[in-house]
Amino acid sequence: MKCPILPIATCLFLWFASYVFGAAKQSQFIIGTWWDPYFTGVPATDQQRLTDCRAAHFNTLGGMAGSDGNFEDCPGNGIYPSIHYKLDRVASVPGLSYMILDNRYYKDLASNISTTVPAVVANYLGQTDPCGAVLSAAARNAVMGYFVWDEPGSTTELTRAVNWVSAFSSQDPNHITWANLLPFCNYGYFPPLGWSDYCNYVTYYLDNSGSSVASFDYYPFQSGGVWTSYNEPDGMTRYFQNLDLFSTETAKRGMTFWAFPYSTDITGMAPLTQPNLQFEAFAPIVYGAKGLIYYTYTQDQTDGYTDALVDPNNNKFPIYYWAQNINAQVEIMGPTLMSLTRVGTYHESSIDTGYAGCSNETGLATVPATERLITSIASSQQSFMVGSFFGSDNKSYLLVFNKDRNLAHSLTITLTCPQPVYQMDTLTGAWNQIYTSTSSISSTLKTAHMQLLQLGPRSTLPSTRGHLFVVGKNTSNKCIVVDGR
């Protein structure tokens, strides 16, 4: 059966959303840390700590350096070495960069933005740092950007965070400026936290910050239930709503979004397991995330935290090796993931669904049978979700994820159009053809595992024609996908 052609305007929208707007954009999939490796001031020791961090396939230090609140201090003013020392160490580890976090602006409600921002930018783009030390070219090149605020929790804080981000984005359009937003959970910070209020909270930041990146931290597993979401009575629904909201709204504005895997243990949360960590890393990617920030890399010594990837002395917990395995796969998939534009993510079962979005733009009420690429997805346990994507190479992609954190499951995806199917080897990045031509894709995925599939001809699709998925739901609460080629 010949697949139909969708209106060219629809395809042009995806291209436009991906390439407009002038803020600095990330060039690689971000794999970042929260509570960076602790610096001791001993070069050999710190070099090893950063090397270990990079060996776990992290490429960005998020800037949050420790629980004492001292970030970019000059020698003698805090327990951490100065910024020029840290940047020199980071610059010596290939593939690692650093997000500046400076006490002159971080979560600051009082400083003069118009004078502080130019001074900070001059330090890190110029020849000297805030302490007056000469910065090498390598140290300056190790700067990824600026982290300015975590979880603005009131109208005043949100407005101030937006103003800081906007000022940095204007002053230094060549580096990313980033603030991390609250999730849709009632942590007691941002009233009244109704869904429409939360949508306004997020879109205000997106519309006014001038940044190319937005993020949120949402940790869905609470002690006491398989699908229990932290502080939410309705299971995982709010978690997936949050992912869909950020994915949809950032894409409209030509932005990307990052999410936070929970990589530590603390009283009140379900004990961290390898499947839980995989879930929190892979689920955002199925929604189109372009970055993961691990909370935390180094164990926090306060508030009942019991482990992380490493302790303050760099001794590795098992979580280090779990994250290393996940990140190795993400790093291999990264170039492809960066080239994809999400058009929809759907869940096989009715659990976790029922979300209509801020503006009810989640799909079609009906889809003509002649326009379907995927006519059904079926498994015995209904534990799968699938993300559909349009590639910059005019190819189509599926990310298939087994949400079950206890058991492996098999699924079958039925295609309307017989075609070749390729699967990425996440150890090598090679595309292996698993079907020469098929209308039925069968897969078995282990607990909380994800696979990346490429559909259709790999080299015969004309570059002037789009290949697009659009998600809709039929009356049986199964999702269907429209394809145009």
Secondary structure, 3 states (H helix, E strand, C coil): CCCCCCCHHHHHHHHHHHHCCCCCCCCCCEEEEECCCCCCCCHHHHHHHHHHHHHCCCCEECCCCCCCCCCCCCCCCCCCCCHHHHHHHHHCCCCCEEEECCCCCCCCCCCCHHHHHHHHHHHHHCCECCCCCECCHHHHHCEEEEEEEECCCCHHHHHHHHHHHHHHHHHCCCCEEEEEECCCCCCCCCCCCCHHHHHHHHHHHHHHCCCCEEEECCCCCECCCCCCECCECCCCHHHHHHHHHHHHHHHHCCCEEEECCECCEECCECCCCHHHHHHHHHHHHHCCCCEEEEECCECCCCCCEEECCECCCCCECHHHHHHHHHHHHHHHHHHHHHCEEEEEEEECCCCCCCCCCCCCCCCECCCCHHHEEEEEEEECCCCEEEEEEEECCCCEEEEEEECCCCCCEEEEEEEEEEEEEEEECCCCCCEEEEEEEEEEEEEEECCCCEEEEEECCCCCCCCCCCCEEEEEECCCCCEEEEEEC
